[in-house]
Amino acid sequence: MTADPGPETRIPETETPVVCPYCGFELPDDEQCRLHVGLEHYGELGEAEREAFKRSYTEEEAELNRFRIVALGALVALYFGFLVVYALLAV
């Protein structure tokens, strides 16, 4: 049985990838590498690396939560927009 190599990633040839020091996985930037290392190799990290991972994870989570709120607001506005248009055209 072979191990799953994970998702295939493509980094533009003009970019220099950041390579995970633990498994050699190539990532597009330091932030993504820090998140990968924290999620996949947490037990092997030192205290400073763990703090950097936690900080990056918290920032990423805050950005995702903001996106979710904005997306939900847009869907609600779109729904009520269609409802108003239907109400105007159904008369």
DRENDO-1510 file (C-alpha; in Angstrom, 1 decimal, always signed):
<recs>
REC; n; res; u; v; w
REC; 1; MET; +0.0; +0.0; +0.0 .
REC; 2; THR; +1.5; +3.4; -1.0 .
REC; 3; ALA; +1.0; +6.6; +0.9 .
REC; 4; ASP; -1.2; +9.3; -0.5 .
REC; 5; PRO; +1.2; +12.0; -1.9 .
REC; 6; GLY; -1.4; +14.7; -1.2 .
REC; 7; PRO; -2.8; +17.3; -3.6 .
REC; 8; GLU; -0.9; +18.2; -6.7 .
REC; 9; THR; +0.2; +21.9; -6.6 .
REC; 10; ARG; +1.5; +24.0; -9.4 .
REC; 11; ILE; +3.7; +27.0; -8.8 .
REC; 12; PRO; +4.3; +29.4; -11.7 .
REC; 13; GLU; +7.8; +28.9; -13.2 .
REC; 14; THR; +8.6; +32.6; -12.6 .
REC; 15; GLU; +8.1; +32.0; -8.8 .
REC; 16; THR; +10.6; +30.4; -6.5 .
REC; 17; PRO; +8.8; +27.8; -4.3 .
REC; 18; VAL; +9.3; +27.5; -0.5 .
REC; 19; VAL; +10.1; +23.9; +0.4 .
REC; 20; CYS; +8.9; +22.3; +3.6 .
REC; 21; PRO; +12.0; +21.4; +5.6 .
REC; 22; TYR; +10.4; +18.2; +6.9 .
REC; 23; CYS; +8.8; +16.6; +3.8 .
REC; 24; GLY; +10.0; +18.6; +0.8 .
REC; 25; PHE; +6.5; +19.7; -0.2 .
REC; 26; GLU; +6.7; +22.9; -2.4 .
REC; 27; LEU; +4.5; +25.8; -1.5 .
REC; 28; PRO; +4.1; +29.2; -3.0 .
REC; 29; ASP; +5.0; +31.4; -0.1 .
REC; 30; ASP; +6.2; +31.5; +3.5 .
REC; 31; GLU; +2.8; +31.9; +5.0 .
REC; 32; GLN; +1.5; +28.8; +3.3 .
REC; 33; CYS; +4.6; +26.9; +4.3 .
REC; 34; ARG; +4.2; +27.9; +7.9 .
REC; 35; LEU; +0.6; +26.7; +7.9 .
REC; 36; HIS; +1.6; +23.4; +6.2 .
REC; 37; VAL; +4.4; +22.8; +8.7 .
REC; 38; GLY; +2.1; +23.5; +11.6 .
REC; 39; LEU; -0.7; +21.3; +10.4 .
REC; 40; GLU; +1.4; +18.4; +9.1 .
REC; 41; HIS; +4.5; +18.4; +11.3 .
REC; 42; TYR; +3.3; +20.0; +14.6 .
REC; 43; GLY; +5.0; +17.5; +16.8 .
REC; 44; GLU; +8.4; +18.2; +15.3 .
REC; 45; LEU; +8.3; +22.0; +15.8 .
REC; 46; GLY; +10.1; +24.1; +18.3 .
REC; 47; GLU; +8.4; +26.6; +20.6 .
REC; 48; ALA; +9.1; +29.6; +18.3 .
REC; 49; GLU; +7.8; +27.7; +15.2 .
REC; 50; ARG; +4.7; +26.7; +17.1 .
REC; 51; GLU; +4.0; +30.3; +18.1 .
REC; 52; ALA; +4.5; +31.5; +14.5 .
REC; 53; PHE; +2.1; +28.8; +13.3 .
REC; 54; LYS; -0.5; +29.7; +15.9 .
REC; 55; ARG; -0.3; +33.4; +14.9 .
REC; 56; SER; -0.6; +32.5; +11.2 .
REC; 57; TYR; -3.5; +30.2; +11.8 .
REC; 58; THR; -5.3; +32.8; +13.9 .
REC; 59; GLU; -4.9; +35.5; +11.1 .
REC; 60; GLU; -6.1; +33.0; +8.5 .
REC; 61; GLU; -9.1; +32.1; +10.6 .
REC; 62; ALA; -10.0; +35.8; +11.0 .
REC; 63; GLU; -9.8; +36.4; +7.3 .
REC; 64; LEU; -12.0; +33.4; +6.5 .
REC; 65; ASN; -14.6; +34.4; +9.1 .
REC; 66; ARG; -14.7; +37.9; +7.6 .
REC; 67; PHE; -15.1; +36.4; +4.1 .
REC; 68; ARG; -17.9; +34.1; +5.3 .
REC; 69; ILE; -19.8; +37.1; +6.8 .
REC; 70; VAL; -19.4; +39.1; +3.7 .
REC; 71; ALA; -20.5; +36.2; +1.5 .
REC; 72; LEU; -23.6; +35.6; +3.7 .
REC; 73; GLY; -24.5; +39.2; +3.5 .
REC; 74; ALA; -24.2; +39.2; -0.3 .
REC; 75; LEU; -26.4; +36.1; -0.5 .
REC; 76; VAL; -29.1; +37.6; +1.8 .
REC; 77; ALA; -29.0; +40.9; -0.3 .
REC; 78; LEU; -29.3; +38.9; -3.5 .
REC; 79; TYR; -32.2; +36.8; -2.1 .
REC; 80; PHE; -34.1; +39.9; -1.1 .
REC; 81; GLY; -33.3; +41.6; -4.3 .
REC; 82; PHE; -34.9; +38.8; -6.3 .
REC; 83; LEU; -37.8; +38.8; -3.9 .
REC; 84; VAL; -38.5; +42.5; -4.5 .
REC; 85; VAL; -38.1; +42.0; -8.3 .
REC; 86; TYR; -40.6; +39.1; -8.2 .
REC; 87; ALA; -43.0; +41.1; -6.1 .
REC; 88; LEU; -42.9; +44.0; -8.5 .
REC; 89; LEU; -43.3; +41.8; -11.6 .
REC; 90; ALA; -46.0; +39.6; -10.2 .
REC; 91; VAL; -48.4; +42.5; -9.8 .
</recs>
